[in-house]
Amino acid sequence: MSSNIVHEQESSVGARKSARKSNGSRAENGEPERNPVLVALGERVRALRAKKGISRKELSELAGVSERHLANLELGEGNASFLVLLQVAGALQCSMAELVGDYTTATPEWLLIRSLLEDKDESTLRRIRILIGEALDTVAAPGAVDRNPRIALIGLRGAGKSTLGRMLADDLGFPFIELSREIEKFAGCSIEEIQALYGINAYRRYERRALEESIQIYPEAIIATPGGIVSDPATLNLLLTHCTTIWLRARPQEHMERVIAQGDMRPMTGHREAMEDLKGILESRVPFYSQAQYQVDTSQVPLETAFARLRDLARGALRIEYA
């Protein structure tokens, strides 16, 4: 390591000590303390720079950012713009995730795993996910699903999960679980109130707890899930691990028409904007809905036809013969 780097690291240590002292004096003088998020960011920049063995001056030249700006950044006193952070990340040859503190970059093992997965296609990543799940005993081995016949219906609101789910439960003699109702039981209030009072993150936690309890209680069940359940990776993993998953698909217009037919007139307000929002939501969730083992298209067919498709698929997947 060159002497200028050693000298600079010693200076950095001194600067950190001085900064801590100045923080105390700032607090005493009534001045605002440094933001801990910016302090942590500065420490990561210093650590990454040290790992590369380059001085602040060298980083300044590589990133095209003034040395003074970098000094403020490393001391947690500069709220750098996104573009500056992008330049610094490029100069340090690291990802933005590593720079801002994504936990999947926190250790060498995480970084090595990420490197192995980079640029792999979806089918390869899916195989790897399943292999990891099997290694950790969180994914059932292929063919084991018929020993644990829970069917989870996923899809956007208006896909027919509740209606077709009840019909399928009656046909198979399984309990029918409306997961939205289970969430409300946990919270002691409606879903709208959960989101209004506690926010979407709290709602997702209730959603996962309700699914976990349903899985524990019912060895056999038809579970109609909320449309956004695929938004949380941990909850989606639960579904894929413990249930036979079926995506009920439909065209956006049919989703809208079915919701309105159920008596919910909210989509009629600003219909064009509502339809665009619905299309955007569906498009963003398709990659996650596509993780389901099976799909049933319910578009432009009578209810009886959609149910016949679902019933045949479910019985075939669970190897249940007709009486």
RAWO-V202841 format. One record per helix or strand of 3 or more residues. SS is the DSSP state (helix for helix, strand for strand). FROM is the first residue (numbers start at 0). LEN is the number of residues. If there is no record, write none. Layout:
BEGIN
ss=SS from=FROM len=LEN
ss=SS from=FROM len=LEN
END
This chain:
BEGIN
ss=helix from=2 len=26
ss=helix from=35 len=17
ss=helix from=55 len=8
ss=helix from=66 len=8
ss=helix from=81 len=11
ss=helix from=95 len=5
ss=helix from=102 len=3
ss=helix from=107 len=10
ss=helix from=121 len=14
ss=helix from=143 len=4
ss=strand from=149 len=5
ss=helix from=160 len=12
ss=strand from=174 len=4
ss=helix from=178 len=9
ss=helix from=190 len=8
ss=helix from=199 len=18
ss=strand from=220 len=4
ss=helix from=226 len=5
ss=helix from=232 len=10
ss=strand from=243 len=6
ss=helix from=251 len=10
ss=helix from=265 len=3
ss=helix from=270 len=19
ss=strand from=293 len=4
ss=helix from=302 len=16
END
